[in-house]
Amino acid sequence: MRPIAAFFYLAILVLMPTYTMADESQIPKDWLQKQISISEAETAYPGITDDRVKDSPDAAKPFGFRHAEWEALKSHMQPGDQLWTFMSPQKSWEDLAGRSGIALVRNGAPIEVIVGAMN
């Protein structure tokens, strides 16, 4: 790659907005699949069990490296809130832009999510 092209490529990467949890919460209601309980969510995303746990003990907890986000999501729950699984449409997976996970739903609308899988 030419030095000038490499510079512009690096500048684009640095200046691009980061992918945050706020961005993730913008999922359509039609992606919601099934209401689940906290214990069902923790069973579905049990954390990791390999050698990485030595360096990151919290990764063995539900949702693995995203355990802190899971705890934060649970702390945001209010009476009447629900947890739902979600998945983007099949076409998004075919286009390598699919994602699925758990959504915190309030008054029928997803307000916060944790992505458990994406491609």
N, CA, C and O of each residue as an XYZ file, in Angstrom:
476
protein
N       0.854     -1.173      0.000
C       0.000      0.000      0.000
C       0.897      1.232      0.000
O       1.892      1.276      0.724
N       0.561      2.208     -0.787
C       1.330      3.445     -0.859
C       1.234      4.183      0.466
O       0.216      4.075      1.149
N       2.264      4.930      0.849
C       2.245      5.641      2.129
C       1.075      6.613      2.261
O       0.467      6.701      3.327
N       0.753      7.342      1.196
C      -0.354      8.301      1.278
C      -1.679      7.551      1.461
O      -2.510      7.950      2.277
N      -1.875      6.471      0.705
C      -3.102      5.685      0.841
C      -3.192      5.087      2.238
O      -4.266      5.062      2.839
N      -2.069      4.608      2.753
C      -2.057      4.046      4.105
C      -2.430      5.106      5.134
O      -3.158      4.818      6.084
N      -1.937      6.330      4.953
C      -2.265      7.420      5.870
C      -3.768      7.693      5.881
O      -4.372      7.823      6.945
N      -4.375      7.779      4.680
C      -5.810      8.050      4.609
C      -6.626      6.902      5.188
O      -7.639      7.133      5.849
N      -6.196      5.672      4.946
C      -6.881      4.514      5.506
C      -6.832      4.574      7.035
O      -7.848      4.347      7.693
N      -5.686      4.873      7.593
C      -5.535      4.981      9.044
C      -6.390      6.132      9.576
O      -7.027      5.994     10.621
N      -6.410      7.254      8.875
C      -7.220      8.398      9.311
C      -8.701      8.036      9.343
O      -9.421      8.442     10.256
N      -9.154      7.280      8.359
C     -10.556      6.863      8.331
C     -10.855      5.976      9.534
O     -11.882      6.145     10.191
N      -9.963      5.035      9.825
C     -10.188      4.152     10.969
C     -10.227      4.921     12.277
O     -11.054      4.631     13.143
N      -9.350      5.889     12.430
C      -9.287      6.663     13.665
C     -10.503      7.567     13.813
O     -11.006      7.747     14.923
N     -10.978      8.135     12.720
C     -12.068      9.089     12.784
C     -13.454      8.449     12.750
O     -14.451      9.119     13.016
N     -13.523      7.155     12.424
C     -14.828      6.487     12.380
C     -15.420      6.426     13.775
O     -14.691      6.244     14.750
N     -16.737      6.576     13.883
C     -17.357      6.446     15.209
C     -17.220      5.015     15.712
O     -17.245      4.063     14.932
N     -17.077      4.880     17.007
C     -16.961      3.551     17.584
C     -18.337      2.918     17.718
O     -19.360      3.603     17.721
N     -18.339      1.625     17.825
C     -19.577      0.865     17.958
C     -19.864      0.723     19.440
O     -19.154      0.006     20.144
N     -20.891      1.394     19.919
C     -21.183      1.411     21.349
C     -22.487      0.706     21.650
O     -23.253      0.368     20.747
N     -22.729      0.490     22.933
C     -23.961     -0.144     23.342
C     -25.161      0.702     22.931
O     -26.216      0.154     22.609
N     -25.024      1.994     22.938
C     -26.125      2.856     22.512
C     -26.479      2.571     21.055
O     -27.655      2.555     20.691
N     -25.452      2.342     20.211
C     -25.716      2.003     18.814
C     -26.451      0.670     18.721
O     -27.372      0.518     17.918
N     -26.043     -0.292     19.543
C     -26.626     -1.621     19.502
C     -28.098     -1.609     19.890
O     -28.863     -2.456     19.428
N     -28.505     -0.669     20.728
C     -29.888     -0.687     21.199
C     -30.875     -0.292     20.113
O     -32.087     -0.397     20.305
N     -30.381      0.149     19.006
C     -31.252      0.575     17.916
C     -31.632     -0.625     17.055
O     -31.281     -0.701     15.877
N     -32.354     -1.559     17.665
C     -32.833     -2.696     16.882
C     -34.336     -2.564     16.709
O     -35.023     -2.059     17.598
N     -34.848     -3.009     15.581
C     -36.292     -2.947     15.361
C     -37.034     -3.960     16.241
O     -36.488     -5.003     16.598
N     -38.259     -3.643     16.577
C     -39.071     -4.542     17.394
C     -39.272     -5.890     16.715
O     -39.421     -6.907     17.393
N     -39.277     -5.910     15.381
C     -39.533     -7.182     14.700
C     -38.352     -8.154     14.781
O     -38.469     -9.293     14.329
N     -37.222     -7.729     15.345
C     -36.116     -8.649     15.586
C     -36.336     -9.465     16.858
O     -35.689    -10.496     17.043
N     -37.230     -9.027     17.730
C     -37.469     -9.733     18.986
C     -38.059    -11.098     18.686
O     -38.932    -11.236     17.829
N     -37.565    -12.121     19.412
C     -38.005    -13.476     19.135
C     -38.781    -14.114     20.275
O     -39.899    -14.589     20.077
N     -38.195    -14.127     21.469
C     -38.800    -14.882     22.567
C     -38.478    -14.213     23.893
O     -37.330    -13.850     24.151
N     -39.492    -14.053     24.730
C     -39.255    -13.517     26.070
C     -38.577    -14.591     26.912
O     -38.947    -15.763     26.861
N     -37.571    -14.170     27.693
C     -36.841    -15.115     28.541
C     -36.621    -14.494     29.915
O     -36.819    -13.295     30.114
N     -36.210    -15.331     30.848
C     -35.899    -14.872     32.197
C     -34.403    -14.576     32.308
O     -33.625    -14.907     31.412
N     -34.017    -13.955     33.409
C     -32.598    -13.701     33.661
C     -31.834    -15.015     33.692
O     -30.768    -15.127     33.087
N     -32.366    -16.003     34.387
C     -31.646    -17.281     34.484
C     -31.535    -17.968     33.123
O     -30.522    -18.608     32.840
N     -32.560    -17.844     32.279
C     -32.470    -18.419     30.929
C     -31.406    -17.704     30.105
O     -30.677    -18.348     29.350
N     -31.306    -16.391     30.237
C     -30.279    -15.637     29.514
C     -28.889    -16.053     29.978
O     -27.984    -16.229     29.163
N     -28.724    -16.207     31.275
C     -27.413    -16.592     31.810
C     -27.043    -18.020     31.419
O     -25.864    -18.339     31.267
N     -28.039    -18.868     31.258
C     -27.782    -20.231     30.781
C     -27.393    -20.217     29.306
O     -26.520    -20.977     28.885
N     -28.036    -19.358     28.525
C     -27.742    -19.271     27.095
C     -26.356    -18.693     26.823
O     -25.732    -19.018     25.812
N     -25.871    -17.832     27.731
C     -24.562    -17.188     27.574
C     -23.743    -17.427     28.843
O     -23.584    -16.521     29.661
N     -23.218    -18.664     29.010
C     -22.592    -19.049     30.277
C     -21.191    -18.495     30.527
O     -20.657    -18.695     31.619
N     -20.588    -17.826     29.592
C     -19.206    -17.365     29.775
C     -18.235    -18.359     29.172
O     -18.636    -19.359     28.576
N     -16.958    -18.071     29.333
C     -15.945    -18.932     28.721
C     -15.331    -19.860     29.771
O     -15.399    -19.597     30.972
N     -14.739    -20.933     29.298
C     -14.140    -21.912     30.207
C     -12.710    -22.261     29.819
O     -12.140    -23.212     30.356
N     -12.128    -21.512     28.902
C     -10.777    -21.853     28.457
C      -9.723    -21.084     29.265
O     -10.045    -20.456     30.274
N      -8.483    -21.136     28.821
C      -7.356    -20.554     29.551
C      -7.432    -19.038     29.717
O      -6.747    -18.488     30.579
N      -8.234    -18.357     28.925
C      -8.346    -16.905     29.055
C      -8.894    -16.492     30.420
O      -8.718    -15.349     30.841
N      -9.552    -17.413     31.106
C     -10.118    -17.131     32.424
C      -9.019    -16.810     33.435
O      -9.257    -16.084     34.400
N      -7.821    -17.346     33.218
C      -6.704    -17.055     34.130
C      -6.421    -15.557     34.187
O      -6.155    -15.010     35.257
N      -6.480    -14.903     33.041
C      -6.207    -13.467     32.974
C      -7.451    -12.613     33.207
O      -7.347    -11.453     33.606
N      -8.619    -13.185     32.957
C      -9.880    -12.439     33.086
C     -10.916    -13.314     33.797
O     -11.780    -13.901     33.145
N     -10.837    -13.405     35.124
C     -11.748    -14.298     35.851
C     -13.227    -14.002     35.615
O     -14.041    -14.925     35.625
N     -13.592    -12.738     35.405
C     -14.999    -12.410     35.165
C     -15.521    -13.007     33.862
O     -16.732    -13.133     33.679
N     -14.617    -13.376     32.957
C     -15.043    -13.952     31.681
C     -15.705    -15.314     31.863
O     -16.392    -15.792     30.960
N     -15.507    -15.940     33.016
C     -16.159    -17.220     33.296
C     -17.601    -17.022     33.763
O     -18.358    -17.985     33.885
N     -17.972    -15.784     34.018
C     -19.333    -15.471     34.457
C     -20.232    -15.305     33.231
O     -19.738    -15.202     32.109
N     -21.562    -15.280     33.446
C     -22.471    -15.138     32.297
C     -22.108    -13.959     31.387
O     -21.771    -12.871     31.855
N     -22.185    -14.199     30.112
C     -21.868    -13.254     29.045
C     -20.372    -13.008     28.877
O     -19.973    -12.109     28.138
N     -19.553    -13.789     29.546
C     -18.118    -13.759     29.318
C     -17.503    -12.387     29.456
O     -17.663    -11.725     30.481
N     -16.798    -11.958     28.424
C     -16.108    -10.669     28.465
C     -17.073     -9.487     28.512
O     -16.660     -8.352     28.753
N     -18.335     -9.748     28.285
C     -19.346     -8.685     28.361
C     -20.153     -8.782     29.664
O     -21.258     -8.248     29.762
N     -19.590     -9.465     30.651
C     -20.291     -9.661     31.922
C     -20.654     -8.333     32.592
O     -21.757     -8.191     33.118
N     -19.753     -7.378     32.578
C     -20.045     -6.075     33.197
C     -21.230     -5.404     32.504
O     -22.056     -4.776     33.165
N     -21.321     -5.532     31.177
C     -22.463     -4.968     30.446
C     -23.752     -5.676     30.837
O     -24.802     -5.043     30.952
N     -23.675     -6.988     31.042
C     -24.843     -7.754     31.468
C     -25.310     -7.279     32.845
O     -26.504     -7.068     33.059
N     -24.383     -7.113     33.762
C     -24.742     -6.644     35.100
C     -25.357     -5.241     35.027
O     -26.313     -4.941     35.743
N     -24.813     -4.399     34.171
C     -25.364     -3.048     34.011
C     -26.781     -3.117     33.440
O     -27.676     -2.417     33.914
N     -26.986     -3.958     32.424
C     -28.315     -4.097     31.837
C     -29.307     -4.547     32.902
O     -30.408     -4.003     32.992
N     -28.929     -5.529     33.705
C     -29.837     -6.009     34.758
C     -30.147     -4.897     35.757
O     -31.271     -4.797     36.249
N     -29.153     -4.065     36.056
C     -29.382     -2.983     37.018
C     -30.319     -1.907     36.464
O     -30.911     -1.145     37.228
N     -30.452     -1.846     35.142
C     -31.336     -0.864     34.510
C     -32.792     -1.337     34.443
O     -33.686     -0.570     34.087
N     -33.016     -2.605     34.788
C     -34.369     -3.154     34.693
C     -35.290     -2.501     35.713
O     -34.917     -2.279     36.865
N     -36.491     -2.204     35.263
C     -37.530     -1.624     36.103
C     -38.726     -2.574     36.109
O     -38.849     -3.426     35.229
N     -39.614     -2.425     37.106
C     -40.803     -3.283     37.118
C     -41.539     -3.204     35.777
O     -41.760     -2.123     35.231
N     -41.904     -4.363     35.273
C     -42.598     -4.432     33.985
C     -41.676     -4.641     32.802
O     -42.145     -5.009     31.724
N     -40.365     -4.417     32.966
C     -39.419     -4.661     31.880
C     -39.336     -6.154     31.592
O     -39.644     -6.988     32.443
N     -38.917     -6.467     30.382
C     -38.785     -7.860     29.954
C     -37.445     -8.048     29.258
O     -36.862     -7.101     28.729
N     -36.973     -9.280     29.270
C     -35.807     -9.674     28.486
C     -36.305    -10.518     27.320
O     -37.144    -11.402     27.491
N     -35.777    -10.234     26.140
C     -36.127    -10.980     24.937
C     -34.856    -11.367     24.198
O     -33.869    -10.631     24.215
N     -34.887    -12.525     23.551
C     -33.841    -12.836     22.591
C     -34.152    -12.062     21.326
O     -35.310    -11.745     21.054
N     -33.123    -11.758     20.553
C     -33.349    -11.102     19.260
C     -32.396    -11.665     18.229
O     -31.340    -12.205     18.559
N     -32.787    -11.530     16.980
C     -31.931    -11.922     15.862
C     -32.288    -11.066     14.663
O     -33.462    -10.856     14.358
N     -31.262    -10.578     13.990
C     -31.496     -9.815     12.763
C     -31.959    -10.773     11.664
O     -31.784    -11.985     11.790
N     -32.544    -10.246     10.598
C     -33.079    -11.095      9.530
C     -32.003    -11.934      8.840
O     -30.820    -11.594      8.856
N     -32.439    -13.027      8.241
C     -31.539    -13.950      7.546
C     -30.661    -13.231      6.526
O     -29.479    -13.549      6.392
N     -31.217    -12.284      5.824
C     -30.451    -11.550      4.798
C     -29.245    -10.853      5.413
O     -28.189    -10.780      4.785
N     -29.387    -10.337      6.640
C     -28.249     -9.666      7.279
C     -27.123    -10.658      7.560
O     -25.950    -10.295      7.482
N     -27.461    -11.897      7.883
C     -26.438    -12.920      8.111
C     -25.761    -13.293      6.798
O     -24.548    -13.497      6.753
N     -26.547    -13.379      5.738
C     -25.982    -13.676      4.421
C     -25.036    -12.566      3.971
O     -24.052    -12.825      3.279
N     -25.336    -11.337      4.366
C     -24.505    -10.186      4.007
C     -23.391     -9.927      5.019
O     -22.730     -8.890      4.968
N     -23.185    -10.877      5.943
C     -22.151    -10.776      6.988
C     -22.358     -9.556      7.884
O     -21.399     -8.912      8.311
N     -23.625     -9.252      8.160
C     -23.961     -8.130      9.035
C     -24.993     -8.543     10.082
O     -25.674     -7.696     10.659
N     -25.104     -9.839     10.321
C     -26.096    -10.338     11.260
C     -25.663    -10.183     12.704
O     -24.473    -10.100     13.006
N     -26.653    -10.146     13.599
C     -26.361    -10.137     15.024
C     -27.555    -10.676     15.786
O     -28.700    -10.615     15.339
N     -27.237    -11.206     16.958
C     -28.268    -11.732     17.837
C     -27.812    -11.545     19.270
O     -26.634    -11.302     19.532
N     -28.752    -11.658     20.195
C     -28.398    -11.496     21.593
C     -29.624    -11.343     22.462
O     -30.671    -11.938     22.201
N     -29.480    -10.533     23.505
C     -30.528    -10.308     24.491
C     -30.882     -8.826     24.503
O     -30.003     -7.965     24.488
N     -32.174     -8.544     24.531
C     -32.657     -7.162     24.552
C     -33.446     -6.910     25.826
O     -34.227     -7.753     26.266
N     -33.235     -5.749     26.409
C     -34.072     -5.250     27.494
C     -35.202     -4.482     26.836
O     -34.969     -3.520     26.105
N     -36.436     -4.914     27.102
C     -37.607     -4.333     26.452
C     -38.455     -3.629     27.500
O     -38.802     -4.202     28.533
N     -38.778     -2.376     27.212
C     -39.626     -1.572     28.103
C     -40.789     -1.019     27.280
O     -40.588     -0.407     26.230
N     -41.995     -1.242     27.769
C     -43.198     -0.782     27.065
C     -43.224     -1.265     25.617
O     -43.653     -0.540     24.720
N     -42.763     -2.495     25.399
C     -42.810     -3.097     24.076
C     -41.692     -2.714     23.127
O     -41.668     -3.178     21.987
N     -40.758     -1.871     23.577
C     -39.679     -1.419     22.693
C     -38.315     -1.795     23.276
O     -38.093     -1.626     24.475
N     -37.402     -2.301     22.447
C     -36.055     -2.582     22.925
C     -35.333     -1.277     23.275
O     -35.280     -0.350     22.467
N     -34.782     -1.218     24.485
C     -34.091      0.008     24.900
C     -32.602     -0.206     25.115
O     -31.834      0.755     25.147
N     -32.189     -1.461     25.263
C     -30.780     -1.765     25.484
C     -30.562     -3.215     25.095
O     -31.420     -4.061     25.345
N     -29.422     -3.509     24.485
C     -29.145     -4.882     24.087
C     -27.720     -5.255     24.422
O     -26.851     -4.408     24.626
N     -27.517     -6.563     24.470
C     -26.176     -7.128     24.503
C     -26.105     -8.081     23.317
O     -26.874     -9.038     23.230
N     -25.183     -7.813     22.414
C     -25.006     -8.673     21.251
C     -24.183     -9.872     21.692
O     -23.087     -9.730     22.233
N     -24.731    -11.055     21.451
C     -24.042    -12.282     21.811
C     -23.346    -12.922     20.629
O     -22.394    -13.682     20.806
N     -23.806    -12.625     19.428
C     -23.186    -13.169     18.213
C     -23.371    -12.169     17.082
O     -24.416    -11.532     16.946
N     -22.328    -12.054     16.280
C     -22.418    -11.242     15.071
C     -21.451    -11.786     14.047
O     -20.468    -12.446     14.386
N     -21.741    -11.500     12.783
C     -20.816    -11.940     11.735
C     -20.506    -10.809     10.800
O     -19.743    -10.984      9.850
